[in-house]
Amino acid sequence: MNTPHGPEQVPHDPRTDVSVRFALRSPARLKTELLAGLVVALALIPEAIAFSVIAGVDPRVGLFASVTMAITIAIVGGRPAMISAATAAVALVIAPVSEQYGVDHLIATVILGGVFQVLLSFLGVAKLMRFVPRSVMVGFVNSLAILVFVAQIPHLVDVPWMVYPLVAAGLLVLVFLPRITEAVPAPLVTIVLLTVVTVVFSLNVPDVADQGELPESLPTLFFPDVPLTFETLRILAPYALAMALVGLMESLMTAKLVDDITDTRSDKTREGWGQGVANIVTGFFGGMGGCAVVGQTMMNVKVSGARTRLSTLAAGVFLLILVVALGDIVGLVPMAALVAVMIMVSIATVDWHSVHPRTLRLMPLSETVVMVVTVVATVSTGNLAIGVSLGVLTAMVLFARRVAHMTTVERTLTSDDTCTYRVTGELFWASSNDLVFQFDYVGDPENVVVDLTDADIWDASTVATFDAIQQKYAAKGKTVTIVGLDGASLDRLRRLSGRLGGEH
């Protein structure tokens, strides 16, 4: 249900799940959550099959992974309305295991990866999200939009010509139906309408059934047949750790994105270990693992207006019903309908304000560079985790460079035998490395005072620099006195000075 000012704001407390109780008391909200889950379930089917192909496993493995991931994370996750399922990022990481060692080793890797995610979450990895700059988040959002759009291109190339008018009709419904009524989600209307048209007129266009065989039975418990030895652990651990890190990064970034869209705060630590639990459960049901699915999450939250765990739970339950009980009907859904929905998702996901010419003119160049690096790295590799990592690294380097250039040194001759150097700025490895060259060791009088009243010492590199300065003056028979420090900076200087190696 929407208000005149946008999506209805659902009260949420991650500790008590007020949002779920609110949805159960509100028929309109309950309908929104359930219909959103149905739309997401339909959209997950072709992607789960495609990701199964990437991982080198049967389509059932990807579909069952999406079912168990969604249902489990709806219960244990920390970000309501976020969708978790099989993903390309995880599939790419674990694909070599399936290729070299077989499906049993792949499932064991998924379970181990889930264990690593639980451990990393309890060690506080979620707190690292505070170091992700806004420019990286903007790049992440825009990269996501591009990747979602690019993923639709194969469904628009070398296909019957009727696909194009179907996609166009779907886009028209998605754009104009919400302006008339929001009683039923526009994506669901699009899927149903185009499916009916395709069946009634017997149109020969690609459908979901063409993407792969759907399962005919419920998932059952599965215990991977692998040797429980150190050698097995040595082989699988690197892949499991990589899967854990990629899954956590993509999930936590998506959770932060949903936080911003819904103006609510989620429990990132709970989301982290929840992803681990979901992967463990998924592995024991023979699934290929996964993490947050950013495209379907945006469909759920931004397009369909879902706000609670019920939509995620409904997506998993509906997906199971659709692929097991209604597989023949689902197979009739034309890919053109899903392509139209995902194109609209990509359009709605772009942060258009961030790429507006006026915004680009006002934004500092360094911020724009970070956003562009994030987008280019993500799109070129197809991996959101790599893009975010490079974006954060670029932001750190540019920040260090900017802060380093804000350091100044002023020399004042106090008397015939004393001169004072007043240092201003934040002193760390990037700003203090050149500090040693800004003193006149030969021309200065016998007594040199270094005034650090307007400076702070942040690391051992700076202390080592001042040690080097004192050594150079001592070699000329001159003394150096450092004044003006207090607090942590003074403590750091006293504790480390003369203890960092070299001759003192």
Secondary structure, DSSP 4 states (H G I P E B T S, - for coil): -EETTEE------TTTTHHHHHHHH-HHHHHHHHHHHHHHHHHHHHHHHHHHHHHTS-HHHHHHHHHHHHHHHHHH-SSTT--EE--HHHHHHHHHHHHHH-HHHHHHHHHHHHHHHHHHHHTTGGGGGGGS-HHHHHHHHHHHHHHHHHTTGGGGSS--TTHHHHHHHHHHHHHHHHHH--SS-HHHHHHHHHHHHHHHTT----BGGGG-PPP-S-----------SHHHHHHHHHHHHHHHHHHHHHHHHHHHHHHHHHT----HHHHHHHHHHHHHHHHHTT----EE-HHHHHIIIIIS---SHHHHHHHHHHHHHHHHTSHHHHTTSBHHHHHHHHHHHHHHHS-GGGGSHHHHHHS-HHHHHHHHHHHHHHHHHT-HHHHHHHHHHHHHHHHHHHHHTT-EEEEEEEETTEEEEEEEEEESHHHHTTGGGGS-TTTS-SEEEEEEEEEEE-SHHHHHHHHHHHHHHHHTT-EEEEES--HHHHHHHHHHTT-SSS--
